[in-house]
Amino acid sequence: MRTTPPPPRAEFWVMPDVVAGSLAEAKGAISCVTDDSSSSITTTSIDATGRGRNDPVETEWRVCWQSPAAGDWIGPGSVVSFYVALDAEVSMSSTTGAGTTVSTLSDRRIHPQSDD
């Protein structure tokens, strides 16, 4: 988590950790953190499998990766991306040393820069 203050602009919030939550929960977390002032923050959902599926039903999709990362500053004009996959496609486990959740899909880690 960042310990430095945000740049001197209007309003800033700390990005929550929404990995392993549903897409609906992730969007709700942004609203909660920003006190419903999130209208100037754009959220996008991206198919983490690389299949390019659009318009997911928010309760059936799990967040596998997020950008910006948890602890980063978000504010007016920020774009928050949720990399998502269907619940049935995702296996969540807390196996990393820092207690971070790792998302796996077909026995491989999902990452937005993945080439496979």
C-alpha positions as CSV (number, residue, x, y, z in Angstrom):
1,M,0.0,0.0,0.0
2,R,1.3,3.5,-0.9
3,T,2.3,5.7,2.0
4,T,3.0,8.8,0.1
5,P,0.3,11.4,-0.2
6,P,-1.6,11.8,-3.5
7,P,-0.7,14.6,-5.9
8,P,-2.3,17.9,-5.1
9,R,-5.6,17.7,-7.1
10,A,-9.3,17.8,-6.3
11,E,-10.2,14.5,-4.6
12,F,-8.3,11.3,-4.4
13,W,-9.1,7.9,-2.9
14,V,-7.1,4.7,-2.3
15,M,-7.9,1.9,-4.7
16,P,-9.5,-1.0,-2.8
17,D,-8.4,-4.6,-3.4
18,V,-11.3,-6.2,-5.3
19,V,-9.6,-9.3,-6.6
20,A,-11.7,-12.4,-6.0
21,G,-14.9,-10.4,-5.6
22,S,-17.7,-10.3,-8.2
23,L,-17.8,-7.6,-10.8
24,A,-20.8,-6.1,-9.0
25,E,-18.9,-6.1,-5.7
26,A,-15.9,-4.4,-7.3
27,K,-18.0,-1.6,-8.8
28,G,-19.7,-1.2,-5.4
29,A,-16.4,-0.9,-3.7
30,I,-15.4,2.0,-5.9
31,S,-18.7,3.8,-5.1
32,C,-18.1,3.1,-1.4
33,V,-14.5,4.3,-1.3
34,T,-15.4,7.4,-3.2
35,D,-18.5,8.2,-1.2
36,D,-20.5,7.8,-4.4
37,S,-18.5,10.6,-6.0
38,S,-17.2,8.1,-8.6
39,S,-19.0,9.6,-11.6
40,S,-15.7,11.1,-12.7
41,I,-14.0,7.6,-12.5
42,T,-14.5,5.3,-15.5
43,T,-14.7,1.5,-14.8
44,T,-14.2,-1.1,-17.5
45,S,-14.4,-4.8,-17.5
46,I,-12.1,-6.9,-19.7
47,D,-12.4,-10.6,-20.4
48,A,-9.3,-12.1,-18.6
49,T,-9.4,-15.2,-20.8
50,G,-8.7,-13.1,-23.9
51,R,-11.8,-14.2,-25.6
52,G,-13.2,-10.7,-25.8
53,R,-16.6,-11.4,-24.3
54,N,-18.5,-8.2,-23.6
55,D,-21.3,-7.1,-21.3
56,P,-20.9,-9.5,-18.5
57,V,-23.6,-10.2,-16.0
58,E,-21.9,-8.5,-13.0
59,T,-22.8,-11.2,-10.4
60,E,-21.6,-14.1,-12.5
61,W,-18.1,-12.7,-13.2
62,R,-15.1,-12.8,-10.8
63,V,-12.4,-10.1,-10.7
64,C,-9.0,-11.9,-11.5
65,W,-6.9,-8.8,-11.8
66,Q,-7.3,-5.1,-11.3
67,S,-5.7,-1.9,-12.6
68,P,-4.7,0.3,-10.8
69,A,-3.5,-2.0,-8.1
70,A,-4.8,-2.0,-4.6
71,G,-3.3,0.9,-2.6
72,D,-2.8,3.1,-5.6
73,W,-4.4,6.5,-5.7
74,I,-7.5,7.0,-7.9
75,G,-9.2,10.3,-8.6
76,P,-11.2,12.4,-11.1
77,G,-10.5,11.1,-14.6
78,S,-9.1,7.7,-13.4
79,V,-9.8,4.6,-15.5
80,V,-10.2,1.5,-13.3
81,S,-10.0,-1.8,-15.2
82,F,-11.4,-5.1,-13.9
83,Y,-10.1,-8.2,-15.6
84,V,-12.9,-10.8,-15.2
85,A,-13.8,-14.4,-15.9
86,L,-16.9,-16.4,-15.3
87,D,-17.1,-17.9,-11.8
88,A,-16.9,-21.4,-13.2
89,E,-13.6,-20.6,-15.0
90,V,-11.8,-19.2,-12.0
91,S,-10.1,-20.9,-9.0
92,M,-9.2,-18.5,-6.2
93,S,-6.5,-19.3,-3.6
94,S,-4.6,-17.4,-1.0
95,T,-1.2,-19.1,-1.6
96,T,1.1,-16.1,-1.9
97,G,3.4,-15.1,0.9
98,A,1.9,-11.7,1.3
99,G,-1.6,-13.1,1.6
100,T,-2.6,-11.9,-1.8
101,T,-5.2,-13.7,-3.8
102,V,-4.1,-15.5,-6.9
103,S,-6.5,-16.2,-9.7
104,T,-6.0,-19.2,-11.9
105,L,-7.7,-20.2,-15.1
106,S,-7.1,-23.6,-16.7
107,D,-4.1,-24.1,-14.3
108,R,-2.4,-20.9,-15.2
109,R,-2.3,-17.5,-13.6
110,I,-4.5,-14.8,-15.2
111,H,-2.7,-11.6,-15.8
112,P,-3.8,-8.8,-18.2
113,Q,-0.5,-8.9,-20.0
114,S,-0.6,-12.6,-20.5
115,D,0.2,-13.7,-24.1
116,D,-1.5,-17.1,-23.9
